[in-house]
C-alpha cells in the first residue's frame, strides 16, 4: 500500500490548528473595526463563558487588569475571546475570510486545500466556536495560509497572491510573475498598530525569538492536536510566525514544529521561537540587511545631487 500523504506538499496540503499565532488575526479585526485600540483596558478573571463553553488561559491563571497589547504579549485566551465578542461573530468571520482562511491562496503549487472553517449559519457552528476560533482552535489552516495572512500585516494591510515561479520562458521570451494584490484586508493604520503590538509581544513574551540589533514583530503559538476522542495529551504543534525588520519588512517566516519532545518543552516560546531567531540571523546576513540603527542613520542622511 502506498501512503499518498508522503507525496503531498505539507505547506499547502497539511491542515492543522494554528493556536495562538491566530490571535493576531483577532486583534486585527478588533483594531480595524474600532472596537479596541492597542491600549484598550481589559479585566482578565481567568475564564470567560462563550456560548456553552468555558474558556481559560493556558496557565489557568487570571491576569487581572491588562490591555490589548499586553494581552497579545502574554497570549491571554480570555482577553482574546473578549475581543472576538466585541467584534461580533459576523464581523469576526468576515475578517477571517478577508485574510484568506477557508479559501485556497491560489499559489502555483499542486494539491492546495482550502482549510476547514465553520461560520455562523453553518449547521455545525455554535457561538462557542467564536471563542475558541479567536485563539486558533476549532479551525484548520495550511501553513501557507497562515504565512500569507501575516504577510498582509507586513505589507501594510494588503493581501497578495503568493507565488513560487518568479519567471518562465515562452517562445524565447522571459515572462516575469508580477505581484498581484487580492484585496486590502485592513487599513494601513491597523497594520502599523498591530505591528507595534507584535514587536512588544517579542520583547515581552517571546524574547527567545529576538535578534540583537533588529526589531522583530512576531507571535508564538502552542496548539493542541485533535484526536479521535478529543485533544491528545502531551502532544502539541509549536509555531512562531513573524517578520523583520519590523518597520521595513524584508521577510516573513513561519516555524512549525510537529510534536516536539515534551521533555524539552511543550511551549512554542521555548522551541519554535529560538529556531525563528536562528533562521532570522542567517537571513539578515544572507540578504545583507543591516541592523536597524545603521539603516535608520542612512535613511536620515540628506539626499545629495
C-alpha positions in Angstrom: 0.0 0.0 0.0 1.2 3.5 -0.9 0.8 6.3 1.6 -0.3 9.1 -0.7 0.3 11.7 2.1 4.0 11.2 1.6 3.8 12.8 -1.8 1.8 15.9 -0.7 3.4 19.2 0.0 2.6 20.0 3.7 2.9 23.7 3.1 -0.4 23.7 1.1 -1.9 20.3 1.9 -1.4 19.6 5.6 -4.1 21.1 7.8 -3.5 22.0 11.5 -5.0 24.1 14.2 -2.7 27.2 14.4 -3.2 28.0 18.1 -2.2 31.4 19.5 -0.5 32.7 16.4 -4.0 33.2 15.1 -4.6 35.8 17.8 -3.0 38.4 15.6 -6.0 37.9 13.2 -8.4 38.5 16.1 -6.6 41.6 17.1 -6.5 42.9 13.5 -10.3 42.5 13.4 -10.7 44.3 16.7 -8.4 47.2 15.7 -9.8 47.6 12.2 -13.5 47.7 13.4 -12.6 50.2 16.0 -13.8 48.2 19.0 -10.3 48.2 20.5 -7.1 50.2 20.4 -3.7 48.9 21.4 -4.2 50.4 24.9 -7.9 49.4 25.5 -8.2 48.1 29.1 -9.5 44.7 29.9 -10.1 42.7 33.0 -9.0 39.1 32.9 -10.7 37.0 35.6 -9.1 33.8 34.4 -12.1 32.5 32.5 -14.9 33.5 30.2 -18.1 31.7 29.0 -18.7 31.9 25.3 -21.8 30.1 24.2 -21.8 26.8 26.1 -18.0 26.7 26.6 -15.9 28.0 29.4 -12.5 29.3 28.2 -9.4 29.5 30.3 -6.0 30.9 29.8 -3.4 28.3 29.0 -1.8 28.5 32.5 -5.3 28.6 34.2 -4.5 31.9 36.0 -6.1 35.3 35.9 -4.1 38.3 34.6 -6.3 40.9 36.2 -6.1 44.4 34.9 -4.4 44.4 31.4 -4.8 45.9 28.0 -4.9 44.7 24.4 -1.2 44.9 23.7 -0.3 43.2 27.0 -2.9 40.5 26.3 -1.3 39.7 23.0 2.2 39.7 24.5 1.1 37.4 27.3 -1.1 35.3 25.0 -4.3 35.6 27.1 -7.1 33.4 25.7 -9.7 35.1 27.9 -9.0 38.6 26.6 -8.7 37.4 23.0 -12.2 35.9 23.3 -13.4 39.2 24.8 -12.1 41.0 21.7 -13.9 38.5 19.4 -17.1 39.1 21.2 -16.8 42.8 20.9 -16.1 42.4 17.1 -19.2 40.2 16.8 -19.5 36.8 15.1 -20.4 38.1 11.6 -17.6 40.7 11.5 -15.1 38.3 13.0 -15.6 35.7 10.3 -15.7 38.4 7.6 -12.2 39.3 8.6 -11.1 35.7 8.9 -12.3 35.3 5.3 -10.6 38.5 4.2 -7.3 37.2 5.4 -7.7 34.2 3.1 -8.8 31.5 5.5 -11.3 29.0 4.2 -10.1 29.5 0.6 -7.1 28.4 -1.4 -4.4 31.1 -1.7 -4.0 30.5 -5.5 -0.3 29.7 -5.2 1.2 27.9 -8.2 1.6 24.6 -6.4 -0.5 21.4 -6.8 -3.0 19.9 -4.4 -3.6 23.1 -2.3 -6.5 22.7 0.1 -8.9 25.4 1.4 -8.8 24.5 5.1 -11.7 24.0 7.5 -13.7 26.9 8.7 -17.2 26.9 10.3 -19.2 30.1 10.2 -22.5 31.4 11.5 -25.3 29.8 9.6 -23.4 26.5 9.1 -25.1 23.5 10.7 -22.2 22.6 13.0 -21.3 26.2 14.0 -22.2 27.3 17.5 -21.5 30.5 19.5 -18.7 28.8 21.5 -16.8 28.5 18.2 -16.3 32.3 18.2 -14.4 32.0 21.5 -12.2 29.0 20.5 -11.6 30.2 17.0 -10.4 33.6 18.3 -7.2 31.9 19.6 -6.8 29.4 16.8 -8.6 26.3 18.0 -11.5 24.6 16.2 -10.4 25.6 12.7 -7.8 24.2 10.4 -5.4 26.1 8.1 -2.4 25.3 5.9 1.0 26.8 6.8 0.9 28.9 3.7 -2.5 30.4 4.6 -1.1 31.4 8.0 2.1 32.8 6.5 0.2 34.7 3.8 -2.2 36.3 6.3 0.8 37.7 8.3 2.3 38.9 5.0 -0.7 41.1 4.8 0.2 42.7 8.1 3.8 43.2 6.9 2.5 44.6 3.6 0.6 47.4 5.3 -2.8 45.7 5.1 -2.6 44.3 1.6 -3.2 40.6 0.9 -1.2 39.4 -2.1 -1.3 36.1 -4.0 1.7 34.1 -3.2 3.8 32.5 -6.0 6.8 30.2 -6.4 7.8 30.6 -10.0 9.4 34.0 -10.5 9.8 33.8 -14.2 9.3 31.4 -17.1 10.3 31.3 -20.8 7.8 31.1 -23.5 8.6 31.5 -27.2 12.1 32.7 -26.3 10.6 35.4 -24.1 11.1 35.7 -20.4 7.7 36.2 -18.6 8.0 37.5 -15.1 5.4 36.9 -12.4 4.1 40.2 -11.1 2.9 40.5 -7.5 -0.9 40.5 -7.5 -2.9 42.3 -4.8 -6.0 40.3 -3.9 -7.5 42.9 -1.6 -6.9 45.3 1.3 -7.8 43.4 4.4 -7.3 46.2 6.9 -6.2 49.8 6.9 -2.5 50.8 6.9 -3.0 52.3 10.4 -4.3 49.0 11.7 -1.4 47.2 10.2 1.0 49.7 11.8 -0.6 49.4 15.2 -0.7 45.6 15.1 3.0 45.6 14.0 3.9 47.6 17.2 1.8 45.2 19.3 3.7 42.2 17.8 7.1 43.9 18.5 6.0 44.3 22.1 5.0 40.6 22.1 8.5 39.6 21.1 10.1 41.9 23.6 7.9 40.8 26.5 6.6 37.3 25.8 8.9 35.8 23.1 12.4 37.0 23.9 13.9 33.8 22.5 12.8 35.0 19.0 14.7 38.3 19.3 17.9 39.1 17.4 20.2 41.8 18.7 20.1 45.0 16.6 16.7 44.3 14.9 13.1 44.9 15.9 11.1 41.7 15.1 7.3 41.5 15.0 6.0 38.1 15.9 3.8 35.7 17.9 4.2 32.2 19.2 1.5 29.6 19.3 1.2 26.2 21.0 -1.6 24.2 19.5 -3.2 21.0 20.7 -3.6 18.2 18.3 -7.1 16.8 17.9 -7.6 13.0 18.2 -10.5 10.6 17.9 -11.6 11.2 21.5 -10.6 14.9 22.0 -7.2 16.6 22.1 -4.1 14.4 22.6 -2.3 14.6 25.9 1.3 15.8 25.9 1.4 16.3 22.1 1.4 19.7 20.5 2.3 21.7 17.4 4.5 24.6 18.2 4.7 27.6 15.9 6.3 31.0 15.7 5.4 33.5 13.0 6.9 36.9 12.4 8.5 39.4 10.1 11.6 41.5 10.2 12.8 44.2 10.3 9.5 45.1 11.9 9.1 48.5 10.3 10.8 47.7 7.0 9.9 44.0 6.4 12.2 42.0 4.1 11.0 38.5 5.0 8.1 36.8 6.8 8.9 33.4 8.4 6.8 30.6 9.9 8.5 28.0 12.1 6.2 25.0 12.7 7.4 22.1 14.9 5.1 19.0 15.0 5.1 17.1 18.3 8.2 18.5 19.9 9.7 16.4 22.7 7.7 17.3 25.9 10.8 16.5 27.9 12.3 19.6 26.3 9.2 21.8 26.3 5.7 21.8 25.1 5.7 25.6 24.6 6.5 27.3 21.4 8.2 30.2 23.2 10.9 27.7 24.2 11.1 25.6 21.0 9.9 27.4 17.8 10.9 30.9 18.9 14.6 30.2 19.2 14.6 28.4 15.8 13.0 31.6 14.4 15.8 33.6 15.8 18.5 31.3 14.4 17.0 31.4 10.9 16.5 35.1 11.0 20.1 35.7 11.9 21.1 33.8 8.7 18.6 35.7 6.6 19.8 39.1 7.9 23.3 38.0 6.8 22.3 36.3 3.5 20.1 39.2 2.4 22.6 41.8 3.6 20.1 43.5 5.9 21.9 46.0 8.2 20.9 46.4 11.8 18.1 48.9 12.5 20.4 51.6 13.9 22.5 51.7 10.8 19.6 51.6 8.4 17.9 54.4 10.3 21.1 56.5 10.1 21.3 56.0 6.4 17.6 56.9 6.0 18.1 60.2 7.9 21.1 61.4 5.8 20.2 64.3 3.5 19.9 63.5 -0.2 22.8 64.8 -2.4 22.9 65.6 -6.1 
